[in-house]
Amino acid sequence: MSSTAHHDERIAKMTFASVYPHYVTKVEKKDRTIAELHQVIEWLTGYDEKKLQKLIEEKVTFEKFFQKAKLNPNAKLITGVICGYRIEEIENTLTKQVRYLDKLVDELAKGRKMEKILRVA
């Protein structure tokens, strides 16, 4: 399934603050913690809890969220299917980065071990 320009634009304009509560709900339903969620987000983006909170309060779009991020060099090791899209086939950089985050949250909720989620060798 390839993403369209409309789909990519919709993702870019979506605010991180609007999606974050869904991430929290997803991981807590599966007995994972907000601290673990923040660890995963920090691994991917470089944002610590304080910076993350600021970005949520500012209601930044995913576009701004990832523009300011220092993406982990091992992010390219995140592969597989999320939301019907094979991550490694996504051409739009921003959409790929958002799907990286979705995939990490999904793996956390599925009970995967943290060292596997964080792609520790």
Phi, psi and omega per residue, in radians:
M1 nan 2.068 3.136
S2 -1.702 2.528 -3.119
S3 -1.423 2.647 3.134
T4 -1.729 2.907 3.101
A5 -1.057 -0.659 3.117
H6 -1.099 -0.771 3.129
H7 -1.083 -0.804 3.135
D8 -1.085 -0.716 -3.138
E9 -1.164 -0.700 3.117
R10 -1.069 -0.754 3.116
I11 -1.116 -0.764 -3.115
A12 -1.034 -0.654 -3.064
K13 -1.511 -0.237 3.127
M14 -1.177 2.467 3.129
T15 -1.533 2.528 3.078
F16 -1.071 -0.673 -3.120
A17 -1.059 -0.514 -3.135
S18 -1.329 -0.426 -3.089
V19 -1.694 -0.542 -3.076
Y20 -0.898 -0.810 3.127
P21 -1.030 -0.540 3.110
H22 -1.215 -0.652 3.056
Y23 -1.075 -0.815 -3.129
V24 -1.032 -0.866 -3.136
T25 -1.027 -0.785 -3.104
K26 -1.048 -0.817 -3.088
V27 -1.307 -0.651 -3.129
E28 -1.190 -0.565 3.091
K29 -1.068 -0.469 -3.108
K30 -1.823 0.413 3.082
D31 1.066 0.548 2.968
R32 -1.795 2.884 -3.020
T33 -1.883 2.833 3.047
I34 -1.114 -0.627 3.103
A35 -1.041 -0.711 3.107
E36 -1.173 -0.704 3.092
L37 -1.034 -0.820 3.141
H38 -1.110 -0.628 3.106
Q39 -1.085 -0.744 3.133
V40 -1.143 -0.791 -3.141
I41 -1.114 -0.731 3.136
E42 -1.137 -0.695 3.114
W43 -1.019 -0.776 -3.086
L44 -1.283 -0.759 -2.936
T45 -1.879 -0.365 -3.044
G46 1.531 -0.051 -3.123
Y47 -1.391 2.144 3.018
D48 -1.411 3.078 -3.046
E49 -1.036 -0.701 -3.127
K50 -1.116 -0.823 3.137
K51 -1.155 -0.682 3.117
L52 -1.052 -0.798 3.133
Q53 -1.066 -0.710 3.136
K54 -1.103 -0.754 3.136
L55 -1.137 -0.632 3.096
I56 -1.153 -0.820 3.140
E57 -1.081 -0.629 -3.141
E58 -1.360 -0.145 -3.122
K59 0.909 0.871 3.125
V60 -1.223 2.605 3.058
T61 -1.307 2.849 3.059
F62 -1.038 -0.577 3.120
E63 -1.033 -0.884 3.126
K64 -1.198 -0.662 -3.136
F65 -0.970 -0.828 -3.107
F66 -1.470 -0.382 3.047
Q67 -1.102 -0.676 -3.079
K68 -1.483 -0.240 -3.056
A69 -1.308 2.658 2.986
K70 -1.869 1.534 -3.021
L71 -1.054 2.317 3.131
N72 -1.043 2.320 -3.137
P73 -1.063 -0.404 3.112
N74 -1.482 0.054 3.125
A75 -1.020 -0.547 -3.134
K76 -1.112 -0.239 3.095
L77 -1.393 -0.128 3.120
I78 -1.406 1.997 -3.109
T79 -2.328 3.024 3.094
G80 2.008 -2.991 -3.079
V81 -1.863 2.327 3.046
I82 -2.482 2.317 -3.133
C83 0.950 0.576 3.105
G84 1.443 0.060 -3.116
Y85 -2.023 2.360 3.031
R86 -1.432 2.018 -3.014
I87 -0.942 -0.802 -3.061
E88 -1.181 -0.183 3.127
E89 -1.758 -0.085 -3.134
I90 -1.270 2.186 -3.076
E91 -1.536 -0.642 -3.120
N92 -1.243 2.134 -3.055
T93 -1.026 -0.826 -3.110
L94 -1.112 -0.805 3.130
T95 -1.037 -0.704 3.120
K96 -1.092 -0.741 -3.127
Q97 -1.135 -0.715 3.102
V98 -1.118 -0.710 3.120
R99 -1.200 -0.535 3.009
Y100 -0.999 -0.850 -3.120
L101 -1.097 -0.783 3.106
D102 -1.007 -0.752 -3.113
K103 -1.135 -0.739 3.118
L104 -1.109 -0.739 3.113
V105 -1.115 -0.711 3.116
D106 -1.085 -0.781 3.126
E107 -1.108 -0.692 3.097
L108 -1.077 -0.813 -3.124
A109 -1.141 -0.496 -3.136
K110 -1.441 0.028 3.056
G111 1.506 0.228 3.123
R112 -1.119 2.568 -3.142
K113 -1.168 2.505 -3.063
M114 -1.005 -0.701 -3.130
E115 -1.131 -0.497 3.073
K116 -1.286 -0.745 -3.141
I117 -1.075 -0.737 -3.078
L118 -1.491 0.184 3.062
R119 0.903 0.816 3.099
V120 -1.444 2.252 -3.088
A121 -1.210 nan nan
